[in-house]
Amino acid sequence: MKKGIKFRAYPNKEQQNLINQTLGCCRLIYNKGLAMRDEAYKNGLKVGYSQTSAMLTDLKKHDDFAFLKEVDSIALQQALRDLDRGFVNFFQKRAKHPQFKSKHHNHQSYRTVNQNDNIRIVDKYLKLPKLGYVKIKQSMKVGKINNVTIERTPSGKYFVVLNVDFELEFKPNKGGSIGIDVGIKDFYSDSNGNVVHNPKYLEKSMRKLIREQRRLSRKQKGSNNRNKQRVKVALVHEKITNQRNDFLQKQSTILVRENQTICIEDLKVKNMMRNHKLAQHIGSVSWSKFFDMLSYKSVWYGNDIVKVPTMYPSSQTCSCCGFKNPLVKNLAIRKWECPECHTKHDRDTNASINILNKGLQTRSA
């Protein structure tokens, strides 16, 4: 199998300049390829990767674009392949029409491919085309490197993401079964009665984020002070992201190590984000990323991830007798008593038990 491994990189000043130049060249070629394909479409012509690749070859022959020869040629080709993939996804209705890239966009990266072992790790350095040996902070051993993505964050840090081959070794789990009901106030409640509280990293850092953002808005555009303040704002965002990712990684690992079967709701998070009153809180809690982590880790541990249909009334149904109480549709009701069997329920714990039961029924059907 293949997986991505991310390491922090510490390029020297000369390497930083070359990385930044490569990012600019890849962005230029991507935008020229996009303009070429859009223009051809208006004229009723069909343009694909091969035509844009020929355009890149012609550009390198002009003196005005001689700087394209100074950067990694494979990275420029990969930019055109990314453009082609974007159009394939667009025509298959999996994504929106490709957009022109800006140097002000938060995510800046380029990808290069390993050919003839031109990308390899030597001691504490990663050898990359044109860049030479770049110092990295390697936290684990890697297998065969297929390609590398070099990233520059808004805060000015550099990372390398290695796409590597690895042998999948199934890790044992404790064989339990669990139902998960995610929420906003509490991150999730499970069918065993455990509750994991939502750390709310964004909300806790909101005052600092607002303060730094206001300072940024008062700086003169184009000034060095504005750029310094921009980095401070980016560092606040970066800290929130790192805290959230660390929390999600730990919680997902605990679940897959302790359980064989994990039942979750098949939530349409994108549709839920249309609720403007809850959109910020839903985005902050990151349910989608959490479910994605459970999915790929379940492959490593051999778990079964069972998704319960979205419209299943898990909160309204009594987990003891099956009575459906329509009054519980009111989200303000956190505890209720079943009119039939008089069992007292906690809303979220009851929902997680119902999710587990429904998931087990779905799997055995």
C-alpha positions, 0 to 999 in steps of 0.5 A, a space after each residue: 500500500 501507499 501512504 503519506 508521511 510528513 516531515 518538517 524541512 529546514 532549507 537554507 536561504 538559497 534552497 528557500 529561494 529556489 523553492 519559492 521560485 519553483 512554486 511561482 513557476 508551477 503556478 505560472 504554468 498551471 495558469 497558462 495551461 488553464 487559460 489555454 484550455 478555456 480558450 480552446 473550449 470557447 473555440 470548440 477545440 479539444 485540448 488535453 495534457 499533451 497539448 499543454 505539455 507542448 506549450 511548456 516546451 515552447 515556452 522554455 525556448 523563449 528568452 522571456 521564460 528562460 527562468 523555467 529552466 532553472 527549476 525542477 522540470 518534473 514539478 512543472 509537468 506535475 502542475 499540468 497533470 494536476 490541471 488535467 486531473 482537475 478537468 477530469 474531476 470536473 467533467 465527472 462532476 466530482 469537483 468544480 471547474 479548476 480555478 486560477 492559482 494566486 500567490 496569496 493563496 494559503 496552500 502553496 506546494 509543488 510535487 516532484 517524482 522519484 526517478 532513478 533514485 534522485 529522491 532519497 534520505 541520507 542521514 538527516 537530509 532529503 535529497 531533492 532535484 535541483 535543491 540538493 540535500 535539504 535538512 529534515 526532522 525525520 520521525 520515522 523510517 520510510 520505505 520506497 519513495 514514489 514522489 514528494 510534495 514540498 509545502 510552504 505554510 502561510 507562517 513561512 515553515 516548510 514541510 515535505 510529504 513523502 508518498 511511500 510504499 509500505 507493507 500492511 501489517 494488521 495490528 490486533 485490537 481488543 475486539 469490542 463493539 461500540 456506537 458513536 454519537 458525535 455532537 458539538 458540546 460533547 465531541 462524542 458519546 459512546 454506547 459504553 456510557 463514556 463521554 469525550 468533551 469537545 476541546 473547542 480549540 477555535 473558540 478558546 483562541 478566538 479572542 487572540 485571533 480577533 486581536 491579531 486580525 484587527 492589528 493586521 487590518 490596521 497595517 499599511 498594505 505592502 509594508 514589512 510590518 503588515 507581513 510580520 503581522 500576517 505571520 502572527 495571524 497564520 501562527 494562531 491558525 496553525 496552532 489551532 489546526 495542530 491542536 485539533 489534529 493531535 486530538 483527532 488522531 489520539 481519539 481515533 487511535 483509541 477507538 480502533 485499538 479497542 474495538 473491532 466494530 465501530 458504528 457511526 452515523 452517515 452524516 452529510 456534514 457539507 449539508 449541515 454546514 449550510 446552517 449559518 448558526 452552527 457552521 462555525 461550530 461544526 467546522 471547528 469540531 471536524 467530524 469529517 476528518 475524524 471519520 476519515 481517520 477512522 476509515 483509514 486506520 480501520 484498514 491497519 487494524 482490520 476494523 469494521 466501520 458501519 455507517 447508520 443511515 442519516 435519517 435513522 431516529 437514534 435520539 428519539 428511539 428508546 434503546 430498551 423497548 424501541 418506542 419512538 418519542 417525537 418530543 425528543 426532536 427538540 434539541 433542548 431536551 438532553 434527558 428524557 423518560 420513555 413513556 412505555 417502559 419508563 427508562 430514563 435516558 441521556 439523549 446522546 448515550 441513548 443515541 449511541 446505543 441505538 446506533 450500535 444496535 442498528 449498525 450490528 443489524 445492518 452488518 448481519 443483514 
